[in-house]
Amino acid sequence: MKRIAVAAALALPVLLASLPGRAEPSAPADAAQSAGADGGEAVKPAQTGTPAQPAPDAAKPAEGTPGEAAAPADSAKPAEAAAPAAPAGPPPDLAYGAFQRGYYLKALEEATKRVVSDKDPAAMTLIAQLYANGLGVPPDPAKAAQWYSEAAERGDRNAMFAYGMTKLLGKTVPKDEPGGMLLLNRAAELGVPEAAYNLGIIALRTTNGPPDYATAYKRFSQAALANNGDALYSLGVLTKEGKGVTLDKKKAADYFLASANTNNVDGMVEYAIALFNGEGVPRDQEMAADWFERAALRGSPIARNRLARMYAAGMGLAPNPVLACMWHLLAKAAGLEDKQLDEYVARQTPEVRAAAIQGARFYGM
C-alpha cells in the first residue's frame, strides 16, 4: 500500500534529526560516514497529500467463477447424474475488480449498485477513494469526505483511518483532533497499519509535552507486523538511538534491512550505512555500495552523494571518476552540497566532466 500522508498542517517536528554517524560530508576517502543532517528526518511523516488511499475491505474477485459441470468422461453413466456442487465462497467483487484493472467508471457503477442495494460500507470507501484521487471522476475532496464519513459510521476500518486523517487535517471538514485521534485509534486496533504508523508519528510531537517514544515504538511495532516499510525504518531509528527501547545496533540493522526489502529508500540508505561502518552487522563495503546504488537509482540524494564518494575514493567499488562526478551532480541538483566533491569534479578532465553531465541528464538532472 502506498504511503499514507501525514499533513504538514500537523506541524510534526523533526524529533530524531541527530542520528549517530550522520555527520557532515568529509573527504572522499571518508565515504563511509553516515548521512548527515542533510540526510533527512529520522522518523518522518509521509509526504503531504490526499489523507488516505485505503484499499476497500471488500473481498477481492474470486479466483474462478464456478461454471457448469463438465460432461461425464464415461458416456455410459446416467445422463441425469447431478453436477458437482459449486465451491463455497463469496461472489466476485465486480467493483473492486474493475478498480484494480483501472476501469474506474465501471468500479463507480458497481460500487454504487452495492450502496443502493446493501448500504455496503466497503463500496462506500471505494467511491470515496475514487473522488479523493480523481480516478474516473473529477477530484472532489468534500464528496470523498462524505463517503468516508458514512463508511466509517458503518464500520469500515479503512474509512475510519481516512476520515480520521481528514479530521486531523481540517481542510475539507472542520478540524477535530480528538475525533480524528479516536478514529485513528479504532482503525489501528482493527489492523490498519497506516493508522498505527501515523499514531506513532503523532506520539513524537512536542506540542503537548516531550516526545512519547514508548508509545511511538509500540505503534510502529504494530504497523511493522504488516511489513510496513516506514514503520520498520522508524523502529530501526528508535532502536539505534535507544529511544523507547533498549539501544541495540544489531536489531536496528535488522529493522533497516527489513525496511529496505520493502523497497523503502530510507531503509536502504540506513542499511548501507550500517554495512559500510560495520554497525550491528559485519562490515561489507561492496554490499553497502549495492544498497547505496539501489537507493540512488530511486532518487535518494544521500545515497547519490555516498555513492559518489565511494567511486571517487575507490572504497567498495573500483574508482570511476565519471560515475563519481555523475552521482555528485545528481545529489547536488537535489540540494545536497559537498564542497570536497566539487573540488574533486573540478580536478577532472573536460572529457570526464562532459561524460558525467551526460549521464546525469540521463537520470533526470
C-alpha positions as CSV (number, residue, x, y, z in Angstrom):
1,M,0.0,0.0,0.0
2,K,1.2,3.4,-0.8
3,R,2.5,5.6,1.9
4,I,-0.3,7.5,3.5
5,A,0.2,11.2,4.0
6,V,0.6,12.9,7.4
7,A,-0.3,16.5,6.8
8,A,2.2,19.3,7.1
9,A,-0.7,21.0,9.0
10,L,0.1,18.7,11.9
11,A,3.4,20.5,12.2
12,L,5.1,17.3,13.1
13,P,8.7,18.2,14.2
14,V,11.9,16.5,13.2
15,L,12.5,14.9,16.6
16,L,15.3,12.5,15.8
17,A,17.3,14.5,13.3
18,S,20.6,13.8,15.2
19,L,21.4,10.3,14.1
20,P,24.6,8.5,15.3
21,G,27.1,8.6,12.5
22,R,25.1,11.1,10.5
23,A,28.0,13.6,10.2
24,E,28.7,16.3,7.7
25,P,30.3,15.1,4.5
26,S,34.1,14.6,4.7
27,A,36.8,14.0,2.1
28,P,36.0,11.3,-0.5
29,A,38.3,8.9,1.4
30,D,35.8,9.1,4.3
31,A,32.8,8.0,2.2
32,A,31.9,5.6,5.0
33,Q,30.3,8.4,7.0
34,S,26.6,8.1,7.7
35,A,24.1,10.6,6.4
36,G,24.3,14.0,7.9
37,A,21.8,16.5,9.0
38,D,21.1,16.8,5.3
39,G,20.3,13.1,5.4
40,G,16.7,13.6,6.2
41,E,14.4,13.0,9.2
42,A,14.9,10.1,11.4
43,V,11.3,9.2,11.8
44,K,9.4,11.2,9.3
45,P,5.8,11.8,8.3
46,A,5.0,10.6,4.8
47,Q,4.5,13.2,2.1
48,T,1.7,15.6,2.3
49,G,-1.2,14.8,0.0
50,T,-4.6,13.1,0.0
51,P,-5.2,12.0,3.5
52,A,-5.7,8.4,2.7
53,Q,-5.7,5.9,-0.1
54,P,-7.2,2.8,1.6
55,A,-8.0,-0.4,-0.2
56,P,-11.6,-1.3,0.3
57,D,-12.2,-4.2,2.7
58,A,-14.4,-6.0,0.3
59,A,-13.4,-9.4,-0.9
60,K,-11.3,-9.5,-4.0
61,P,-12.6,-11.2,-7.1
62,A,-12.9,-14.9,-6.6
63,E,-10.1,-16.9,-8.3
64,G,-12.6,-18.7,-10.5
65,T,-16.2,-18.3,-11.1
66,P,-18.0,-21.7,-10.9
67,G,-19.3,-22.7,-14.2
68,E,-21.4,-25.6,-15.5
69,A,-20.2,-29.1,-14.7
70,A,-18.2,-30.8,-17.5
71,A,-19.8,-33.7,-19.3
72,P,-19.1,-37.1,-17.7
73,A,-16.0,-38.7,-19.1
74,D,-17.8,-42.1,-19.3
75,S,-20.8,-41.9,-21.7
76,A,-22.3,-45.0,-20.1
77,K,-23.1,-43.0,-16.9
78,P,-26.7,-41.9,-16.4
79,A,-27.4,-38.6,-18.1
80,E,-29.3,-37.4,-15.0
81,A,-26.2,-37.5,-12.8
82,A,-26.1,-34.4,-10.7
83,A,-23.5,-31.7,-11.4
84,P,-20.9,-31.2,-8.7
85,A,-21.8,-28.5,-6.1
86,A,-20.2,-25.1,-6.7
87,P,-17.5,-24.4,-4.2
88,A,-18.5,-22.2,-1.3
89,G,-17.2,-18.7,-1.1
90,P,-18.1,-15.0,-1.6
91,P,-19.2,-13.9,-5.1
92,P,-16.8,-11.9,-7.2
93,D,-16.3,-8.3,-6.2
94,L,-17.0,-6.6,-9.5
95,A,-16.4,-3.1,-8.2
96,Y,-13.0,-3.8,-6.7
97,G,-12.0,-6.0,-9.7
98,A,-12.8,-3.1,-12.1
99,F,-10.8,-0.7,-9.8
100,Q,-7.8,-3.0,-9.9
101,R,-7.9,-3.1,-13.7
102,G,-8.2,0.7,-14.0
103,Y,-11.8,0.7,-15.1
104,Y,-12.8,3.4,-12.7
105,L,-16.2,4.4,-14.1
106,K,-17.2,0.7,-14.1
107,A,-15.9,0.5,-10.5
108,L,-18.0,3.5,-9.5
109,E,-21.1,2.0,-11.2
110,E,-20.7,-1.4,-9.5
111,A,-19.9,0.2,-6.1
112,T,-23.0,2.5,-6.4
113,K,-25.2,-0.6,-7.1
114,R,-24.0,-2.1,-3.8
115,V,-24.5,1.0,-1.9
116,V,-28.1,1.3,-3.2
117,S,-28.9,-2.4,-2.6
118,D,-27.0,-3.2,0.6
119,K,-25.6,0.1,2.1
120,D,-22.2,-1.7,1.7
121,P,-19.5,0.3,3.6
122,A,-16.6,-1.2,1.6
123,A,-18.3,0.1,-1.6
124,M,-18.7,3.5,0.0
125,T,-15.0,3.5,0.8
126,L,-14.2,2.7,-2.8
127,I,-16.4,5.5,-4.0
128,A,-14.6,7.8,-1.6
129,Q,-11.2,6.8,-2.9
130,L,-12.3,7.5,-6.5
131,Y,-13.4,11.0,-5.6
132,A,-10.4,11.6,-3.3
133,N,-7.9,10.7,-6.1
134,G,-9.8,11.9,-9.1
135,L,-10.0,8.4,-10.6
136,G,-12.6,8.4,-13.4
137,V,-14.2,11.4,-11.9
138,P,-13.1,15.0,-11.2
139,P,-11.3,15.2,-7.8
140,D,-13.8,16.2,-5.1
141,P,-12.3,16.1,-1.6
142,A,-15.6,17.2,0.0
143,K,-17.6,14.4,-1.6
144,A,-14.8,11.9,-0.7
145,A,-15.0,13.0,3.0
146,Q,-18.8,12.5,3.0
147,W,-18.4,8.9,1.7
148,Y,-15.6,8.2,4.1
149,S,-17.7,9.5,7.0
150,E,-20.7,7.3,6.2
151,A,-18.5,4.2,5.6
152,A,-16.7,4.8,8.9
153,E,-20.0,5.1,10.7
154,R,-20.9,1.7,9.2
155,G,-17.7,0.1,10.5
156,D,-15.3,0.1,7.6
157,R,-11.8,0.3,9.1
158,N,-10.1,1.9,6.1
159,A,-12.7,4.6,6.0
160,M,-12.1,5.2,9.8
161,F,-8.5,5.8,9.0
162,A,-9.2,8.0,6.0
163,Y,-11.8,10.1,7.8
164,G,-9.7,10.3,10.9
165,M,-6.9,11.8,8.8
166,T,-9.4,14.2,7.2
167,K,-10.5,15.4,10.6
168,L,-6.9,15.9,11.7
169,L,-6.1,17.9,8.6
170,G,-9.2,20.1,8.8
171,K,-9.2,21.0,5.2
172,T,-12.5,19.6,3.8
173,V,-14.2,19.2,7.2
174,P,-13.8,21.2,10.4
175,K,-10.6,20.3,12.2
176,D,-11.3,17.9,15.0
177,E,-8.1,16.4,16.6
178,P,-9.9,14.4,19.3
179,G,-12.3,13.0,16.8
180,G,-9.6,12.2,14.4
181,M,-7.4,10.6,17.0
182,L,-10.4,8.4,18.1
183,L,-10.9,7.2,14.6
184,L,-7.2,6.5,14.0
185,N,-7.0,4.5,17.2
186,R,-10.1,2.5,16.2
187,A,-8.6,1.8,12.8
188,A,-5.2,0.8,14.3
189,E,-6.9,-1.6,16.6
190,L,-8.8,-3.1,13.7
191,G,-5.5,-3.7,11.9
192,V,-4.9,-0.8,9.6
193,P,-1.1,-0.4,9.6
194,E,-1.1,3.1,8.2
195,A,-3.2,4.2,11.2
196,A,-0.8,2.7,13.6
197,Y,2.2,4.2,11.8
198,N,0.7,7.7,11.9
199,L,-0.2,7.3,15.6
200,G,3.5,6.6,16.1
201,I,4.4,9.8,14.3
202,I,1.9,11.8,16.3
203,A,3.3,10.4,19.6
204,L,6.6,12.1,18.7
205,R,5.0,15.6,18.5
206,T,6.2,18.0,21.2
207,T,3.1,20.2,21.1
208,N,1.8,18.8,24.4
209,G,5.0,17.8,26.1
210,P,8.1,15.7,25.4
211,P,8.0,13.0,22.7
212,D,6.4,9.8,23.8
213,Y,9.0,7.3,22.5
214,A,7.5,4.3,24.2
215,T,4.1,4.9,22.5
216,A,5.8,5.6,19.2
217,Y,7.7,2.3,19.4
218,K,4.6,0.4,20.3
219,R,2.6,1.9,17.3
220,F,5.5,1.4,14.9
221,S,5.8,-2.2,16.0
222,Q,2.1,-2.7,15.4
223,A,2.4,-1.3,11.8
224,A,5.5,-3.4,11.2
225,L,3.5,-6.6,11.7
226,A,2.0,-5.8,8.3
227,N,5.6,-5.3,6.8
228,N,5.1,-1.5,6.6
229,G,8.4,-0.2,5.4
230,D,8.1,3.2,7.0
231,A,7.3,1.6,10.4
232,L,10.3,-0.8,10.1
233,Y,12.6,2.1,9.2
234,S,11.3,4.1,12.2
235,L,11.8,1.1,14.5
236,G,15.4,1.0,13.3
237,V,16.0,4.6,14.1
238,L,14.5,4.3,17.6
239,T,16.4,1.2,18.3
240,K,19.6,2.6,17.0
241,E,19.1,5.6,19.3
242,G,17.8,3.7,22.3
243,K,14.6,5.8,22.4
244,G,11.6,4.0,23.7
245,V,13.5,0.7,23.7
246,T,17.0,-0.6,24.7
247,L,19.7,0.5,22.3
248,D,20.6,-2.4,20.1
249,K,22.5,-1.7,16.8
250,K,22.2,-5.3,15.6
251,K,18.5,-5.2,16.0
252,A,18.4,-1.7,14.4
253,A,20.3,-3.1,11.4
254,D,17.8,-5.9,11.1
255,Y,14.9,-3.4,11.1
256,F,16.7,-1.3,8.4
257,L,17.2,-4.5,6.3
258,A,13.6,-5.5,6.6
259,S,12.6,-1.9,5.6
260,A,15.0,-2.0,2.7
261,N,13.5,-5.2,1.5
262,T,10.1,-3.5,1.2
263,N,11.8,-1.0,-1.2
264,N,11.8,1.7,1.4
265,V,14.6,4.1,0.3
266,D,15.4,5.4,3.7
267,G,15.7,1.8,5.0
268,M,18.1,1.1,2.1
269,V,20.3,4.1,3.0
270,E,20.5,3.3,6.7
271,Y,21.3,-0.4,6.0
272,A,24.0,0.6,3.6
273,I,25.5,2.9,6.2
274,A,25.4,0.1,8.8
275,L,27.2,-2.2,6.3
276,F,29.8,0.4,5.4
277,N,30.6,1.2,9.1
278,G,30.1,-2.3,10.4
279,E,27.4,-1.2,12.9
280,G,25.3,-4.1,14.0
281,V,26.4,-6.2,11.0
282,P,29.8,-7.3,9.7
283,R,31.5,-4.6,7.7
284,D,30.9,-5.1,3.9
285,Q,31.7,-2.1,1.7
286,E,30.8,-3.9,-1.5
287,M,27.3,-4.8,-0.2
288,A,27.0,-1.2,1.1
289,A,27.7,0.1,-2.4
290,D,25.0,-2.2,-3.8
291,W,22.4,-0.8,-1.4
292,F,23.5,2.8,-1.9
293,E,23.1,2.2,-5.7
294,R,19.6,0.8,-5.2
295,A,18.6,3.9,-3.2
296,A,20.4,6.2,-5.6
297,L,18.5,4.8,-8.6
298,R,15.3,5.6,-6.7
299,G,16.3,9.2,-6.3
300,S,17.9,9.4,-2.8
301,P,20.3,12.4,-2.6
302,I,22.1,10.9,0.4
303,A,22.7,7.6,-1.5
304,R,23.9,9.5,-4.6
305,N,26.3,11.5,-2.5
306,R,27.7,8.5,-0.7
307,L,28.0,6.6,-4.0
308,A,29.9,9.5,-5.5
309,R,32.3,9.4,-2.6
310,M,32.8,5.6,-2.9
311,Y,33.6,5.9,-6.6
312,A,35.9,8.8,-6.0
313,A,37.8,7.0,-3.3
314,G,37.6,3.5,-4.7
315,M,36.1,2.2,-1.5
316,G,33.9,-0.9,-2.0
317,L,33.9,-0.1,-5.8
318,A,36.5,0.3,-8.4
319,P,37.5,4.0,-8.8
320,N,35.4,5.6,-11.6
321,P,35.7,9.4,-12.0
322,V,32.8,9.6,-14.4
323,L,30.4,7.9,-12.1
324,A,31.7,9.8,-9.1
325,C,31.1,13.1,-10.8
326,M,27.7,12.0,-12.2
327,W,26.3,10.9,-8.8
328,H,27.7,14.1,-7.2
329,L,26.0,16.2,-9.8
330,L,22.7,14.4,-9.3
331,A,23.0,14.8,-5.5
332,K,23.9,18.5,-5.8
333,A,20.9,19.1,-8.1
334,A,18.7,17.8,-5.3
335,G,20.2,20.3,-2.9
336,L,22.9,18.2,-1.2
337,E,26.1,20.2,-1.3
338,D,29.6,18.7,-0.9
339,K,32.4,21.2,-1.4
340,Q,35.1,18.5,-1.4
341,L,33.4,16.6,-4.2
342,D,33.0,20.0,-6.0
343,E,36.8,20.2,-5.9
344,Y,37.1,16.6,-7.0
345,V,35.0,17.3,-10.1
346,A,37.0,20.5,-10.9
347,R,40.2,18.4,-11.0
348,Q,38.8,16.1,-13.7
349,T,39.4,16.4,-17.4
350,P,36.8,18.2,-19.6
351,E,36.0,14.8,-21.1
352,V,35.3,13.2,-17.7
353,R,33.0,16.1,-16.7
354,A,31.2,16.0,-20.1
355,A,30.5,12.3,-19.7
356,A,29.3,12.8,-16.2
357,I,26.9,15.6,-17.2
358,Q,25.6,13.4,-20.0
359,G,25.0,10.6,-17.5
360,A,23.3,12.9,-15.0
361,R,21.0,14.1,-17.7
362,F,20.0,10.5,-18.4
363,Y,18.9,10.2,-14.8
364,G,16.8,13.4,-15.0
365,M,19.2,16.2,-14.0
